[in-house]
Amino acid sequence: MSWTIHWGEGEQTFAALGLCRLRRRRLNQGRDTVTFRQESATALTAPLAIEPFTTVHICKEGSTWFSGKLIGLPAFGSVEEEAGNYQIGGPWWDLENIVYQQPWSLAKDPENSESELVTAWKSHIVLGQGATGDRLTIREQLLQILDYAVDSGAALSYALPTGTLAGTFPLDECRDLSCAEAIQRVLRWAPAVRSWFDYSEEIPVLHFTDRSTAPSFFVSMAAESLQQLSIAPRPDLQLQTVAIKYERTHRAGRKVWQTLQVDRYPADGEENSPRALVLTVELEGSSSQYVTQKISTEAVALNSTLWWKRHLPALEDVENLQLLSVSRDSTLPRELLTGCISDWMSIDCESDVARATIAYEKEGIFVASQDVAVRFLATDGQTATYSRLSSYAPEEEAPEGLAQTFFESLSACPYEGVLRLVANEVPAVPMGALLQITGGQSAWASMGAEIQECEEDVDGGIAELRFGPPAHLGLKQLIQLARANRRRIAPSGTLIRLNGEGSSGKIEQPSHTASANSHSGGTVYGRIVIGQAEESGSQILLDAAAIEMAGLSLQPREEFVVENGILKRRLAIASQPYVVEEED
């Protein structure tokens, strides 16, 4: 049997390099490894010229048997021998060492809340959500992880036929997962699926095999190659009922409530039985926020003296207030007293000015004419509390039929054990197949045991298989399923990833607020009393009503006077000269 090793431009046979103890270990959802030893007198001083992380191909009779990177090179020596042990890690090693990231929408200017958004890659991820917010199936999420890994340098290809893994799963928000961890986290929701590598191609191909479509690998109890068998049924892991309880917390403004949706299979199964799997999965509930604004308004009463007194505090203690003329700019019927008006309230408003000419009496002074004005916000809104939905995020949908998927994957009585095959050449074992043993107990011939690990010793012609429940779920499958779910929380970053804002959205600021100010124009006094207004007191009385001649006005006027023989001028309050016609 010809075995060769290739790296870079180099190619040598195992015999020419003194290589021996070739072993290969393959795992379901784990890293495949190959180890071999170089035994020579120069193993310590002159090891193989393979640099760490160099891609290495091992071929059997010219066909690729394994491909991976050099990840271990321990050496040892003694007085009797020198040896170098080499470890080659399969392509799953690449998945373990590449951190999975997803695109997020972030503000280009971190100091500007209105900044445009740019795309940035983050290791904060939401498994099950696409870049545009669409819901991903298990297959679609696996494809995105694998595409990212290959683009990042993973030396593998993959095969995921259309129509496989079509179910959805709860959104899973997490941070800093390797691509391998992300794959395992997604496949927790598909316990019947196993992954394995086909090394016959130039680039290893990662396959995902569902139990329902996996081929069978038959081993006869009478076969000479069968050297050891340890097998045991595990009815304790067989499920009778699966109940998945989807818990949601909903929010509408300040109101918070919870709902529970139960997915049970079979529909009449008992949840409180010893072999029931009950999982509580927290999903994102609906979230709605409202913006509210309370306003109070009052009718604009231009012909009411009380309305004018309220707007002009100086008029509160006057007497005999009269409105000689009134007018205003707007035709809207009310004015805003308290609160704010925003565009979303769908009511009209505009700045308004009311004007009036008034007359009144105050402390013995009669004001015959005074122009006043009041500025305020006119509106057609009424006293009320207005509200509007400002943001809404729907509840996260529960996956369909997930309880049935778990039940069908775990309802059959599983078998676990170890099987050893020995021959002149190491027997070929297909990792994607289900083990069936013929010639023994009748149940073994159709048990469909899942091969979880295969360790091959090429020099000894030995293939040792471990079969049974999925290794990534642990031996106590029911407990591990629950543990895997305990640390999962409802995602909070699904909307932030898409729009950079989250569910709260933007806060709308009010555009119009209540305002009022007054203005007094020129005042015309009808009667002014200076001094004591009582009848017994001295006083100066200016009363326009006492001027009986039409058209006369008293005002400061310049006149000539002679004082001590000198012509001078002075100002006096007087009317313009007039002639009194004598009666006949």
Buried (B, 14 or more C-beta within 10 A) or exposed (E): EEBBBBBEEEEEEBEEBBBBBBBBBBBBBBBBBBBBBBEBEEBEEEBBEBEEEBBBBBBBEEEBBBBBBBBEBEBEEEEEEBBBBBBBBBBBBBBBBBBBBBEBBBBEEEEEEEEEBEEEEBEBBBBBBBBEEEBBBBBBBBBBBBEBBBEBEBBBBBEBEEEBBEBBBBBBBBEEBBBBBBBBBBBBBBBBBBBBBBBEEEEBBBBBBBBEEBEEBEBBEEBEBBEEBEBEBBEEBBBBBBBBBBBBBBBBBEEEEEEEEEBBBEEEBEEEEEBBBBBBBBBBBBBBBEBEBEBBBBEBBBEEBEBBBBBBEEBEEBEEBEBEEBEBEBEBBBBBBEBBBBEBBEBEBEEBBBBBBBBBBBEEBBBBBBBBBBBBBBBEBEBBEBBEEBBEBEBBEBBEEBBBBBBBBBBBEBBBBBBBBBBEEBBEBBBBBBBBBBEBEEEBBEBBBBBBBBBBBBEEBBBBBBBBBBBBBBEEBBEBBBEBBEEBEBBEBBBBBBEBBBBEBEEEEBEBEBEEEBEEEEEEBBBBBEEEEEEEEEEEEBEBEEEEEEEBEBEEEEEEEEEEEEEEEEEEEBEEEEEEEEEE
